[in-house]
Amino acid sequence: MRTAAKTALTVELDPTRFYAHGDEAEHATGTFHCHRCKGFHPMGHFRHSLRPACLDAAGFEVDGEQVDNAWHLAQSLRMLDAFRYLGRSLRRHDGCASILTAGEKKHAADLLAQLRANPSTMRRQNQE
């Protein structure tokens, strides 16, 4: 059983601002975006090099790749690519604060390069 407590937002978010997995919220310092549950959470939700806490304890893989923070970051950046391709004017600060480690970001960049090189891997993006 999966449960995720979403942070209640009382501010109006900029509709052109895109948050990738692990990006710190501009409206709430100390909370970070989770691509899996589409919410903002404190640090404890993101266990480094592991799956976000919103996923149950049983691990799983997609196309042989362990689903972890790096995988979710790559998927969220691929989603940004798709939105931009469809003409949506979205912005994301490449240097924005993130809860993810440099290693996780590097692994995500490698995964994103694979996704861009082989778009057919997108077929299972939301199959969780």
C-alpha positions in Angstrom: 0.0 0.0 0.0 1.4 3.4 -1.0 0.7 6.5 1.0 2.1 10.0 0.6 1.3 13.0 2.7 1.2 16.0 0.4 2.3 19.4 1.7 -0.6 21.8 1.8 0.2 24.9 -0.3 -1.4 28.2 0.5 0.5 30.2 -2.1 -0.2 30.5 -5.8 2.5 28.8 -7.8 3.9 30.2 -11.0 2.3 28.1 -13.8 5.4 28.5 -16.0 7.8 27.1 -13.3 8.7 23.5 -13.8 10.0 21.5 -10.8 12.1 18.5 -11.5 12.5 15.7 -8.9 14.5 17.0 -6.0 14.3 20.8 -6.8 13.8 23.0 -3.8 10.5 25.0 -3.8 10.8 28.7 -4.4 7.8 29.3 -2.2 8.8 27.1 0.7 12.5 26.8 1.6 13.4 23.4 2.9 10.8 21.5 0.9 11.6 19.7 -2.3 9.6 18.4 -5.3 8.9 14.7 -5.7 8.3 13.6 -9.3 6.6 10.4 -8.1 3.9 11.9 -5.9 3.8 15.4 -7.5 4.2 17.1 -4.1 6.6 19.1 -2.1 8.2 17.3 0.9 10.9 17.9 3.6 14.3 16.2 3.3 13.2 13.0 5.0 11.2 12.0 2.0 14.3 11.7 -0.1 16.6 9.0 1.0 19.8 9.5 -0.9 20.5 6.8 -3.6 17.3 5.1 -2.7 13.7 5.3 -3.8 11.6 8.3 -2.5 9.7 7.4 0.7 6.4 7.5 -1.2 7.3 4.2 -2.8 6.6 1.0 -0.9 9.5 -1.0 0.5 9.5 -3.5 -2.4 12.0 -2.3 -5.0 11.4 -2.5 -8.7 13.2 -1.9 -11.9 12.1 -0.4 -15.2 14.1 -1.6 -18.3 16.7 -3.0 -15.9 17.3 0.3 -14.1 16.6 0.6 -10.4 13.9 3.1 -9.7 15.6 5.7 -7.4 16.1 9.4 -7.1 18.3 9.6 -10.2 15.7 7.7 -12.3 12.9 10.1 -11.1 15.1 13.1 -11.9 15.8 11.8 -15.4 12.1 11.1 -16.0 11.0 14.5 -14.8 13.6 16.2 -17.1 12.4 14.1 -20.0 8.9 15.3 -19.2 10.2 18.9 -19.4 11.6 18.1 -22.8 8.2 16.7 -23.9 6.3 19.8 -22.7 8.7 22.1 -24.5 8.4 20.0 -27.6 4.7 20.5 -27.4 5.2 24.3 -27.2 4.6 24.9 -23.6 6.7 27.8 -22.3 8.1 26.4 -19.0 11.1 27.5 -17.1 13.5 25.6 -14.8 16.6 27.0 -13.2 19.4 24.6 -14.0 21.3 25.8 -11.0 18.4 25.7 -8.6 18.9 24.2 -5.1 18.3 20.4 -5.0 18.2 17.7 -2.3 19.9 15.2 -4.7 23.7 14.5 -4.5 26.1 15.2 -7.3 26.3 11.5 -8.0 22.6 11.2 -8.3 22.5 14.1 -10.7 25.3 12.6 -12.8 23.5 9.2 -13.0 20.3 11.1 -13.9 22.2 12.9 -16.7 23.4 9.6 -18.1 19.9 8.1 -17.9 18.4 11.2 -19.6 21.0 10.8 -22.4 19.8 7.2 -22.9 16.1 8.3 -22.9 16.8 11.0 -25.5 18.8 8.6 -27.7 16.0 6.0 -27.5 12.6 7.6 -27.1 10.8 4.2 -27.1 11.9 3.8 -23.5 9.3 6.4 -22.6 6.6 3.8 -22.9 6.9 2.9 -19.2 7.5 6.3 -17.8 4.4 6.3 -15.6 4.1 2.6 -15.1 4.6 2.3 -11.3 
